[in-house]
Amino acid sequence: MPAGKGFIVMNEKAGLNQPLPPDEPYHAFTAQTVDKNPYETLTGRITFYCDHPPFVKLKSTVPTARLHAGANASNFPFVLYSPHARWGIHSNWRSNKFMMRLQRGEPNIYINPKLAAERGIKDGDHVRLFNNTGEFYAQAKFYPSLPENTIMMEHGWEPHQYIQRKPMNNSMATLLQPLELVGGWGHLKFNYNKWNANQLTSESSYDIERVDSSVFYGHMPEQASANT
């Protein structure tokens, strides 16, 4: 936030739902749990059941998991899942010299070793992930517990960290979540900053292939170019 001189990074009013005391860590919702203020919901309590007509129609009156569209919605065989970053908060500290010790220092995808063997991919190889929307490149990292039809990539890498500045988000198509459009009732209202993590991070599907490291220097492999 711009101030008279420099920028205000944090102050006692920085918290969205509670004060931020000096020299104390920020904990969400302590205004409700400690100070006993009501939550910003219709009842003032944490809401688990919502009887709004669209929620009833879509069988989502309580928190409900739904299957991803994934490969069933396209001609690409592998579902991409994108959880939160382990070594940072969103893109913060991705390039911190201390945190870099805990990661490979560049965008990477996780892949089941069996799938990797089928595609001729070794741990540490660079791969191209592509679909009808676009493509991006990353380093492959083996992850044995991952389902063979699933590729995982932690979010939060900045575009400049990707090969050819092609980030994952540019090719990650998503389906509309109708519940995001519900409003005008209780605490349900439109918010331009609202984002549903179960939507963007699980609905895309890709194909994958190994590429030569020359992509670092802007030279597209013939195979990769032909499959775009």
Backbone as CSV, one residue per row, in Angstrom:
resi,resn,N_x,N_y,N_z,CA_x,CA_y,CA_z,C_x,C_y,C_z
1,MET,0.851,-1.192,0.000,0.000,0.000,0.000,0.891,1.247,0.000
2,PRO,0.761,2.131,-0.978,1.604,3.334,-1.020,1.333,4.225,0.183
3,ALA,2.378,4.745,0.774,2.256,5.668,1.898,2.916,6.983,1.515
4,GLY,2.985,7.917,2.467,3.615,9.192,2.184,5.052,9.037,1.758
5,LYS,5.767,8.165,2.448,7.148,7.872,2.110,7.322,6.354,2.151
6,GLY,7.662,5.781,1.046,7.865,4.336,1.015,6.552,3.582,0.977
7,PHE,6.528,2.396,1.585,5.353,1.542,1.545,5.040,1.017,2.940
8,ILE,3.761,0.876,3.219,3.336,0.230,4.454,3.277,-1.268,4.186
9,VAL,4.096,-2.013,4.880,4.120,-3.457,4.675,3.136,-4.137,5.608
10,MET,3.227,-3.870,6.875,2.322,-4.454,7.860,2.086,-3.453,8.974
11,ASN,0.878,-3.388,9.482,0.602,-2.600,10.676,-0.544,-3.265,11.425
12,GLU,-1.036,-2.602,12.470,-2.047,-3.240,13.312,-3.384,-3.412,12.605
13,LYS,-3.567,-2.775,11.436,-4.828,-2.905,10.705,-4.685,-3.796,9.473
14,ALA,-3.573,-4.507,9.361,-3.324,-5.292,8.163,-4.205,-6.536,8.085
15,GLY,-4.597,-7.083,9.245,-5.402,-8.295,9.230,-6.797,-8.040,8.707
16,LEU,-7.309,-8.971,7.900,-8.649,-8.804,7.331,-9.726,-9.127,8.351
17,ASN,-9.456,-10.023,9.281,-10.502,-10.410,10.218,-10.060,-10.346,11.671
18,GLN,-8.929,-9.733,11.943,-8.490,-9.543,13.319,-7.385,-8.507,13.351
19,PRO,-7.158,-7.867,14.485,-6.024,-6.941,14.595,-4.704,-7.694,14.490
20,LEU,-3.666,-6.965,14.161,-2.327,-7.550,14.081,-1.479,-6.917,15.177
21,PRO,-1.398,-7.533,16.347,-0.638,-6.939,17.457,0.848,-6.872,17.120
22,PRO,1.538,-5.886,17.655,2.976,-5.802,17.394,3.718,-6.981,18.022
23,ASP,4.734,-7.450,17.296,5.616,-8.513,17.795,4.896,-9.824,18.067
24,GLU,3.786,-10.055,17.359,3.084,-11.331,17.486,2.763,-11.849,16.091
25,PRO,2.776,-13.155,15.908,2.414,-13.697,14.600,0.932,-13.517,14.312
26,TYR,0.606,-13.480,13.035,-0.790,-13.314,12.629,-1.487,-14.671,12.612
27,HIS,-2.620,-14.747,13.261,-3.438,-15.953,13.242,-4.845,-15.556,12.816
28,ALA,-5.333,-16.178,11.776,-6.664,-15.839,11.271,-7.749,-16.221,12.275
29,PHE,-8.780,-15.393,12.302,-10.017,-15.655,13.039,-9.866,-15.646,14.558
30,THR,-8.771,-15.116,15.080,-8.695,-14.998,16.534,-9.685,-13.953,17.055
31,ALA,-10.115,-13.037,16.177,-11.150,-12.083,16.586,-12.426,-12.830,16.962
32,GLN,-12.645,-13.975,16.308,-13.823,-14.788,16.616,-13.545,-15.801,17.733
33,THR,-12.396,-16.464,17.659,-12.127,-17.529,18.623,-11.685,-16.999,19.983
34,VAL,-10.992,-15.869,19.999,-10.501,-15.307,21.260,-11.423,-14.192,21.757
35,ASP,-11.695,-13.207,20.870,-12.518,-12.068,21.275,-14.010,-12.349,21.188
36,LYS,-14.373,-13.504,20.614,-15.769,-13.954,20.537,-16.658,-13.042,19.691
37,ASN,-16.060,-12.388,18.677,-16.868,-11.642,17.727,-17.541,-12.619,16.766
38,PRO,-18.730,-12.290,16.251,-19.399,-13.221,15.321,-18.654,-13.301,13.988
39,TYR,-18.748,-14.446,13.357,-18.209,-14.605,12.012,-19.077,-13.819,11.034
40,GLU,-18.518,-13.489,9.874,-19.257,-12.714,8.877,-20.114,-13.647,8.025
41,THR,-20.971,-14.394,8.683,-21.892,-15.304,8.010,-23.315,-14.928,8.393
42,LEU,-24.278,-15.608,7.806,-25.679,-15.302,8.073,-26.026,-15.534,9.541
43,THR,-25.448,-16.570,10.128,-25.758,-16.917,11.514,-24.736,-16.367,12.498
44,GLY,-23.590,-15.889,12.010,-22.526,-15.463,12.896,-21.658,-16.612,13.358
45,ARG,-21.941,-17.807,12.872,-21.175,-18.983,13.223,-20.537,-19.572,11.968
46,ILE,-19.624,-20.511,12.176,-19.060,-21.233,11.025,-20.173,-22.013,10.352
47,THR,-20.283,-21.880,9.042,-21.387,-22.480,8.306,-20.940,-23.752,7.598
48,PHE,-21.598,-24.847,7.904,-21.327,-26.106,7.221,-22.483,-26.508,6.303
49,TYR,-23.650,-25.973,6.565,-24.826,-26.335,5.768,-25.379,-25.086,5.107
50,CYS,-25.624,-25.147,3.824,-26.157,-24.014,3.061,-27.345,-24.488,2.243
51,ASP,-28.528,-23.939,2.533,-29.736,-24.381,1.833,-30.136,-23.428,0.717
52,HIS,-29.176,-22.665,0.193,-29.444,-21.817,-0.962,-29.829,-22.724,-2.128
53,PRO,-30.873,-22.376,-2.919,-31.368,-23.268,-3.976,-30.287,-23.837,-4.910
54,PRO,-29.334,-23.033,-5.423,-28.313,-23.644,-6.280,-27.458,-24.685,-5.547
55,PHE,-27.186,-24.464,-4.271,-26.427,-25.452,-3.497,-27.228,-26.744,-3.355
56,VAL,-28.539,-26.607,-3.160,-29.398,-27.789,-3.059,-29.431,-28.518,-4.395
57,LYS,-29.606,-27.773,-5.474,-29.703,-28.371,-6.805,-28.435,-29.118,-7.186
58,LEU,-27.274,-28.580,-6.820,-26.001,-29.203,-7.177,-25.485,-30.148,-6.086
59,LYS,-26.360,-30.461,-5.120,-26.034,-31.412,-4.053,-24.757,-30.994,-3.312
60,SER,-24.689,-29.707,-2.998,-23.518,-29.163,-2.316,-23.925,-28.394,-1.061
61,THR,-24.979,-28.848,-0.400,-25.441,-28.156,0.807,-24.418,-28.257,1.936
62,VAL,-23.574,-29.264,1.926,-22.458,-29.376,2.867,-21.187,-29.447,2.037
63,PRO,-20.009,-29.162,2.620,-18.760,-29.235,1.847,-18.642,-30.580,1.134
64,THR,-18.575,-30.508,-0.176,-18.666,-31.717,-0.994,-17.544,-31.766,-2.012
65,ALA,-16.823,-32.857,-2.037,-15.803,-33.053,-3.067,-16.483,-33.453,-4.367
66,ARG,-15.931,-33.031,-5.464,-16.464,-33.421,-6.759,-15.332,-33.922,-7.633
67,LEU,-15.643,-34.851,-8.503,-14.628,-35.399,-9.383,-14.204,-34.345,-10.391
68,HIS,-12.944,-34.343,-10.738,-12.446,-33.416,-11.734,-12.893,-33.852,-13.122
69,ALA,-12.909,-32.928,-14.047,-13.232,-33.268,-15.438,-12.046,-33.975,-16.072
70,GLY,-10.855,-33.393,-15.837,-9.618,-34.051,-16.237,-9.603,-34.545,-17.669
71,ALA,-9.035,-35.740,-17.830,-8.845,-36.295,-19.166,-10.165,-36.614,-19.848
72,ASN,-11.250,-36.745,-19.078,-12.547,-37.041,-19.691,-13.071,-35.868,-20.506
73,ALA,-12.514,-34.679,-20.292,-13.001,-33.494,-20.987,-12.116,-33.102,-22.167
74,SER,-11.125,-33.913,-22.491,-10.240,-33.557,-23.587,-9.603,-34.807,-24.170
75,ASN,-8.727,-34.588,-25.128,-8.010,-35.700,-25.747,-6.647,-35.917,-25.123
76,PHE,-6.402,-35.321,-23.966,-5.098,-35.431,-23.319,-5.210,-36.343,-22.105
77,PRO,-4.278,-37.268,-21.948,-4.479,-38.395,-21.035,-4.199,-38.163,-19.565
78,PHE,-3.480,-37.083,-19.202,-3.018,-36.974,-17.827,-3.630,-35.769,-17.123
79,VAL,-4.144,-36.012,-15.925,-4.734,-34.956,-15.103,-3.622,-34.208,-14.382
80,LEU,-3.700,-32.884,-14.361,-2.714,-32.072,-13.649,-3.317,-31.575,-12.345
81,TYR,-2.614,-31.820,-11.274,-3.025,-31.354,-9.953,-1.977,-30.377,-9.443
82,SER,-2.427,-29.252,-8.856,-1.489,-28.205,-8.445,-1.740,-27.792,-7.005
83,PRO,-1.077,-28.425,-6.033,-1.267,-28.048,-4.627,-0.443,-26.815,-4.264
84,HIS,-0.591,-26.365,-3.045,0.190,-25.236,-2.557,1.673,-25.594,-2.475
85,ALA,2.502,-24.580,-2.633,3.942,-24.784,-2.571,4.360,-25.194,-1.160
86,ARG,5.338,-26.080,-1.087,5.860,-26.499,0.214,6.947,-25.552,0.692
87,TRP,7.740,-25.047,-0.255,8.897,-24.231,0.120,8.624,-22.749,-0.154
88,GLY,7.544,-22.210,0.352,7.249,-20.807,0.169,5.776,-20.548,0.375
89,ILE,5.376,-19.303,0.346,3.981,-18.907,0.427,3.625,-18.279,-0.910
90,HIS,2.844,-18.978,-1.710,2.604,-18.601,-3.088,3.971,-18.462,-3.780
91,SER,4.312,-17.319,-4.326,5.614,-17.178,-4.980,6.672,-16.572,-4.058
92,ASN,6.275,-16.212,-2.830,7.241,-15.607,-1.909,8.326,-16.596,-1.511
93,TRP,9.544,-16.124,-1.500,10.709,-16.889,-1.052,11.082,-18.044,-1.976
94,ARG,10.549,-18.077,-3.172,10.916,-19.136,-4.106,12.407,-19.063,-4.440
95,SER,12.960,-17.851,-4.471,14.365,-17.701,-4.853,15.248,-17.326,-3.660
96,ASN,14.724,-17.456,-2.439,15.527,-17.187,-1.254,16.673,-18.189,-1.184
97,LYS,17.887,-17.711,-0.903,19.058,-18.574,-0.967,19.003,-19.721,0.044
98,PHE,18.331,-19.507,1.158,18.222,-20.568,2.145,17.170,-21.593,1.737
99,MET,16.053,-21.103,1.207,15.008,-22.017,0.767,15.421,-22.794,-0.471
100,MET,16.328,-22.220,-1.253,16.783,-22.899,-2.459,17.507,-24.211,-2.128
101,ARG,17.994,-24.322,-0.901,18.643,-25.567,-0.495,17.640,-26.718,-0.419
102,LEU,16.368,-26.388,-0.277,15.344,-27.395,-0.046,14.585,-27.773,-1.308
103,GLN,14.959,-27.221,-2.433,14.283,-27.518,-3.691,15.304,-27.534,-4.816
104,ARG,14.850,-27.787,-6.007,15.766,-27.891,-7.140,16.031,-26.548,-7.811
105,GLY,15.384,-25.510,-7.349,15.710,-24.175,-7.807,15.075,-23.750,-9.108
106,GLU,14.176,-24.550,-9.629,13.481,-24.209,-10.866,12.152,-24.943,-10.876
107,PRO,11.195,-24.481,-11.691,9.897,-25.154,-11.740,10.059,-26.643,-12.051
108,ASN,9.365,-27.464,-11.278,9.428,-28.900,-11.519,8.036,-29.508,-11.422
109,ILE,7.849,-30.602,-12.119,6.609,-31.369,-12.017,6.940,-32.698,-11.350
110,TYR,5.941,-33.283,-10.710,6.095,-34.592,-10.087,5.406,-35.630,-10.969
111,ILE,6.068,-36.764,-11.157,5.554,-37.778,-12.059,5.829,-39.161,-11.478
112,ASN,4.887,-40.071,-11.657,5.076,-41.445,-11.209,6.193,-42.098,-12.027
113,PRO,7.141,-42.788,-11.395,8.249,-43.406,-12.134,7.798,-44.361,-13.234
114,LYS,6.661,-45.040,-13.052,6.169,-45.953,-14.090,5.761,-45.181,-15.335
115,LEU,5.043,-44.081,-15.154,4.675,-43.244,-16.293,5.920,-42.655,-16.936
116,ALA,6.861,-42.228,-16.112,8.103,-41.665,-16.642,8.834,-42.686,-17.509
117,ALA,8.885,-43.947,-17.059,9.566,-44.992,-17.833,8.878,-45.214,-19.166
118,GLU,7.555,-45.163,-19.180,6.810,-45.342,-20.433,7.123,-44.239,-21.429
119,ARG,7.406,-43.037,-20.932,7.668,-41.895,-21.804,9.169,-41.625,-21.967
120,GLY,10.003,-42.482,-21.449,11.445,-42.297,-21.601,11.979,-41.105,-20.834
121,ILE,11.382,-40.821,-19.684,11.760,-39.667,-18.874,12.528,-40.149,-17.648
122,LYS,13.673,-39.546,-17.379,14.462,-39.853,-16.202,14.325,-38.727,-15.176
123,ASP,14.589,-39.058,-13.921,14.546,-38.041,-12.880,15.529,-36.927,-13.210
124,GLY,15.051,-35.692,-13.224,15.893,-34.544,-13.560,15.815,-34.117,-15.010
125,ASP,15.185,-34.920,-15.872,15.016,-34.517,-17.269,14.071,-33.324,-17.366
126,HIS,14.231,-32.548,-18.442,13.264,-31.492,-18.729,12.163,-32.052,-19.618
127,VAL,10.934,-31.660,-19.293,9.778,-32.174,-20.010,8.918,-31.021,-20.501
128,ARG,8.140,-31.319,-21.487,7.175,-30.363,-22.032,5.783,-30.897,-21.735
129,LEU,4.952,-30.088,-21.107,3.554,-30.422,-20.885,2.715,-29.552,-21.809
130,PHE,1.780,-30.148,-22.499,1.041,-29.396,-23.510,-0.394,-29.900,-23.623
131,ASN,-1.253,-29.004,-24.069,-2.633,-29.316,-24.420,-3.086,-28.324,-25.474
132,ASN,-4.380,-28.256,-25.737,-4.869,-27.355,-26.780,-4.751,-25.888,-26.400
133,THR,-4.555,-25.606,-25.112,-4.473,-24.232,-24.647,-3.070,-23.671,-24.737
134,GLY,-2.067,-24.503,-24.506,-0.696,-24.015,-24.530,0.279,-25.068,-24.063
135,GLU,1.407,-24.615,-23.538,2.468,-25.522,-23.120,3.335,-24.839,-22.069
136,PHE,4.081,-25.645,-21.322,5.133,-25.117,-20.456,6.165,-26.207,-20.239
137,TYR,7.332,-25.789,-19.770,8.443,-26.709,-19.559,8.810,-26.729,-18.083
138,ALA,9.279,-27.876,-17.613,9.693,-28.000,-16.219,10.617,-29.203,-16.084
139,GLN,11.215,-29.312,-14.929,12.064,-30.462,-14.635,11.220,-31.576,-14.013
140,ALA,11.456,-32.809,-14.427,10.711,-33.948,-13.897,11.327,-34.435,-12.594
141,LYS,10.478,-34.725,-11.640,10.916,-35.256,-10.353,10.035,-36.448,-10.012
142,PHE,10.658,-37.583,-9.710,9.905,-38.802,-9.443,9.139,-38.702,-8.126
143,TYR,7.910,-39.215,-8.158,7.033,-39.179,-6.993,6.230,-40.481,-7.013
144,PRO,6.745,-41.559,-6.398,6.149,-42.887,-6.532,4.709,-43.008,-6.061
145,SER,4.287,-42.194,-5.083,2.927,-42.328,-4.561,1.883,-41.636,-5.425
146,LEU,2.299,-40.947,-6.484,1.367,-40.246,-7.363,0.688,-41.246,-8.300
147,PRO,-0.627,-41.161,-8.512,-1.277,-42.048,-9.473,-0.629,-41.936,-10.848
148,GLU,-0.616,-43.026,-11.582,0.102,-43.054,-12.854,-0.509,-42.135,-13.904
149,ASN,-1.780,-41.796,-13.773,-2.414,-40.924,-14.770,-2.441,-39.465,-14.314
150,THR,-1.678,-39.148,-13.275,-1.709,-37.806,-12.699,-0.313,-37.193,-12.690
151,ILE,-0.248,-35.911,-13.018,0.982,-35.129,-12.909,0.724,-34.019,-11.897
152,MET,1.667,-33.794,-11.022,1.481,-32.794,-9.973,2.530,-31.702,-10.106
153,MET,2.119,-30.471,-9.867,3.053,-29.354,-9.878,2.636,-28.346,-8.825
154,GLU,3.525,-28.055,-7.896,3.210,-27.060,-6.889,3.085,-25.685,-7.526
155,HIS,2.129,-24.900,-7.077,1.911,-23.588,-7.660,2.933,-22.595,-7.110
156,GLY,2.897,-21.371,-7.624,3.675,-20.298,-7.037,4.979,-19.964,-7.730
157,TRP,5.282,-20.609,-8.853,6.469,-20.212,-9.613,6.156,-18.966,-10.421
158,GLU,7.093,-18.044,-10.492,6.907,-16.820,-11.265,7.212,-17.079,-12.742
159,PRO,6.556,-16.340,-13.653,6.801,-16.560,-15.087,8.273,-16.495,-15.481
160,HIS,9.035,-15.578,-14.861,10.430,-15.439,-15.273,11.274,-16.655,-14.876
161,GLN,10.734,-17.521,-14.019,11.475,-18.700,-13.614,11.280,-19.867,-14.571
162,TYR,10.305,-19.762,-15.456,10.027,-20.826,-16.415,10.901,-20.695,-17.657
163,ILE,11.176,-21.820,-18.288,11.847,-21.822,-19.576,10.979,-21.072,-20.582
164,GLN,11.576,-20.157,-21.323,10.882,-19.329,-22.316,9.752,-18.495,-21.703
165,ARG,9.786,-18.295,-20.384,8.780,-17.486,-19.678,7.360,-17.972,-19.961
166,LYS,7.191,-19.263,-20.082,5.866,-19.842,-20.307,5.401,-20.497,-19.011
167,PRO,4.564,-19.826,-18.234,4.141,-20.388,-16.952,3.027,-21.411,-17.106
168,MET,2.865,-22.210,-16.070,1.820,-23.224,-16.053,0.434,-22.613,-16.249
169,ASN,0.193,-21.452,-15.645,-1.152,-20.872,-15.669,-1.647,-20.575,-17.079
170,ASN,-0.746,-20.279,-18.004,-1.163,-19.911,-19.352,-1.845,-21.057,-20.081
171,SER,-1.558,-22.287,-19.697,-2.128,-23.436,-20.395,-3.118,-24.206,-19.536
172,MET,-3.380,-23.731,-18.344,-4.269,-24.454,-17.434,-5.697,-23.988,-17.632
173,ALA,-6.431,-24.704,-18.458,-7.836,-24.380,-18.681,-8.662,-24.856,-17.491
174,THR,-9.817,-24.272,-17.316,-10.648,-24.665,-16.177,-12.119,-24.594,-16.562
175,LEU,-12.924,-25.288,-15.811,-14.364,-25.242,-15.982,-14.966,-24.259,-14.991
176,LEU,-16.097,-23.707,-15.350,-16.776,-22.764,-14.471,-17.420,-23.517,-13.311
177,GLN,-17.223,-23.026,-12.102,-17.882,-23.576,-10.920,-19.144,-22.762,-10.680
178,PRO,-20.324,-23.323,-10.954,-21.574,-22.539,-10.825,-21.786,-21.944,-9.441
179,LEU,-21.304,-22.605,-8.405,-21.508,-22.088,-7.049,-20.795,-20.763,-6.827
180,GLU,-19.786,-20.466,-7.666,-19.088,-19.195,-7.539,-19.974,-18.022,-7.947
181,LEU,-21.067,-18.300,-8.656,-21.948,-17.241,-9.138,-23.077,-16.936,-8.165
182,VAL,-23.199,-17.739,-7.123,-24.296,-17.566,-6.176,-24.042,-16.333,-5.309
183,GLY,-25.065,-15.525,-5.111,-24.912,-14.335,-4.282,-26.256,-13.812,-3.813
184,GLY,-26.214,-12.691,-3.089,-27.435,-12.051,-2.648,-28.150,-12.764,-1.515
185,TRP,-27.410,-13.553,-0.750,-28.031,-14.306,0.341,-27.011,-14.514,1.441
186,GLY,-27.319,-14.039,2.658,-26.395,-14.242,3.761,-25.031,-13.653,3.465
187,HIS,-24.017,-14.473,3.660,-22.641,-14.029,3.426,-22.178,-14.352,2.017
188,LEU,-23.053,-14.914,1.198,-22.673,-15.260,-0.168,-22.822,-14.022,-1.038
189,LYS,-21.714,-13.549,-1.564,-21.753,-12.338,-2.369,-20.596,-12.378,-3.363
190,PHE,-20.749,-11.634,-4.442,-19.700,-11.596,-5.449,-18.482,-10.868,-4.910
191,ASN,-17.315,-11.412,-5.186,-16.055,-10.796,-4.781,-15.067,-11.006,-5.912
192,TYR,-14.577,-9.925,-6.510,-13.691,-10.057,-7.658,-12.397,-10.780,-7.298
193,ASN,-12.085,-10.839,-6.027,-10.845,-11.472,-5.594,-11.062,-12.909,-5.129
194,LYS,-12.263,-13.413,-5.328,-12.598,-14.752,-4.867,-12.013,-15.794,-5.816
195,TRP,-11.552,-16.873,-5.251,-10.939,-17.916,-6.080,-11.208,-19.255,-5.443
196,ASN,-11.607,-20.206,-6.250,-11.925,-21.533,-5.744,-10.789,-22.475,-6.097
197,ALA,-10.056,-22.919,-5.103,-8.880,-23.751,-5.360,-9.234,-25.113,-5.924
198,ASN,-10.451,-25.571,-5.740,-10.846,-26.864,-6.279,-11.178,-26.794,-7.760
199,GLN,-11.074,-25.627,-8.311,-11.473,-25.428,-9.696,-10.258,-25.403,-10.612
200,LEU,-9.455,-24.356,-10.498,-8.344,-24.166,-11.415,-7.285,-25.246,-11.290
201,THR,-7.076,-25.758,-10.091,-5.930,-26.623,-9.865,-6.174,-28.085,-10.211
202,SER,-7.369,-28.456,-10.571,-7.630,-29.879,-10.754,-8.320,-30.235,-12.065
203,GLU,-8.678,-29.251,-12.867,-9.506,-29.539,-14.020,-8.748,-29.709,-15.327
204,SER,-7.488,-29.320,-15.371,-6.757,-29.359,-16.637,-6.180,-30.737,-16.902
205,SER,-5.978,-31.042,-18.154,-5.321,-32.284,-18.542,-4.265,-31.973,-19.591
206,TYR,-3.235,-32.771,-19.583,-2.069,-32.526,-20.430,-1.556,-33.837,-21.017
207,ASP,-0.685,-33.699,-21.983,0.206,-34.777,-22.390,1.613,-34.332,-22.029
208,ILE,2.550,-35.275,-22.034,3.899,-34.959,-21.571,4.925,-35.651,-22.456
209,GLU,6.049,-34.996,-22.671,7.143,-35.579,-23.427,8.466,-35.018,-22.928
210,ARG,9.499,-35.807,-23.075,10.838,-35.368,-22.711,11.350,-34.424,-23.786
211,VAL,12.082,-33.376,-23.386,12.677,-32.443,-24.337,14.152,-32.283,-24.020
212,ASP,14.891,-31.835,-25.007,16.312,-31.592,-24.832,16.519,-30.280,-24.079
213,SER,17.591,-30.186,-23.331,17.840,-28.984,-22.539,18.114,-27.749,-23.381
214,SER,18.207,-27.899,-24.689,18.442,-26.735,-25.540,17.284,-25.751,-25.486
215,VAL,16.129,-26.169,-24.949,15.018,-25.220,-24.820,15.393,-24.067,-23.900
216,PHE,16.394,-24.274,-23.055,16.846,-23.182,-22.195,17.312,-21.986,-23.015
217,TYR,17.824,-22.272,-24.210,18.430,-21.214,-25.011,17.514,-20.750,-26.128
218,GLY,16.233,-21.110,-26.041,15.267,-20.625,-27.005,15.196,-21.414,-28.282
219,HIS,15.840,-22.592,-28.339,15.771,-23.413,-29.536,14.770,-24.529,-29.313
220,MET,13.648,-24.441,-30.004,12.614,-25.441,-29.802,12.987,-26.745,-30.474
221,PRO,12.929,-27.883,-29.789,13.174,-29.170,-30.450,12.146,-29.404,-31.544
222,GLU,12.566,-30.067,-32.610,11.646,-30.296,-33.737,10.418,-31.081,-33.286
223,GLN,10.641,-32.085,-32.419,9.525,-32.897,-31.961,8.516,-32.069,-31.192
224,ALA,9.019,-31.198,-30.309,8.121,-30.364,-29.516,7.358,-29.388,-30.408
225,SER,8.036,-28.816,-31.393,7.373,-27.861,-32.275,6.285,-28.536,-33.090
226,ALA,6.545,-29.764,-33.510,5.577,-30.461,-34.365,4.320,-30.829,-33.601
227,ASN,4.446,-30.995,-32.267,3.294,-31.431,-31.484,2.530,-30.281,-30.865
228,THR,2.950,-29.052,-31.113,2.266,-27.910,-30.497,0.841,-27.802,-31.019
